[in-house]
Amino acid sequence: MSKLLITVCIISIMLIAGCGQKSQPPATPPAQQGGGQQAQHNMANMEDPKPIIAQMNQAVDEVASKSQTNKLTEARTSTGNLVTLNNRLSPHISDTAFRDQLSQTITALNTEVNKPTPDKATVDKQVENVRKLMAEVPNKIMAH
C-alpha cells in the first residue's frame, strides 16, 4: 500500500509541477515574425553586386568555351553556378521585367545544357542571349 501512496504522490507532484503535460512551442518574439524576406532583402543590400556580375560573366564564358570544344556535359557545373549567382543578383535588379527575363534565359540555358544530349546550336544561341542581357545588368542595378 505504501508503494501505491508513493506513486500517487509522485504523479500528483508531476501534475502540479507541470510535468507530463504537453508543452507548447515558445512564441516567436514579435521582432522576428515575418522577417524572412526582410532579412534576405537586407543581406542582398549588403552584398556588392559587382563581383556577382563578374562571376556570372565568367560562368557564361566557361559554358561558351565548353560548347566550342563539344564538351557540353562539362558545362553543367557552370550553368548551375550561373543559376545560383543569378539568384543572388536578382534582389539587386530594380527592373522586374528585366530580372524575370534574365532568370528565364539563364534557366533555359541550364535546362538545355542538362539535357541528355544538349543541342550545341541552341546552347550557343542561349549563351549569346545571356551575354546580351548581362551587358545591360549594370544599368539595372538598384542604387544602395
Beta strands, then each sheet from edge to edge (+ up, - down):
end
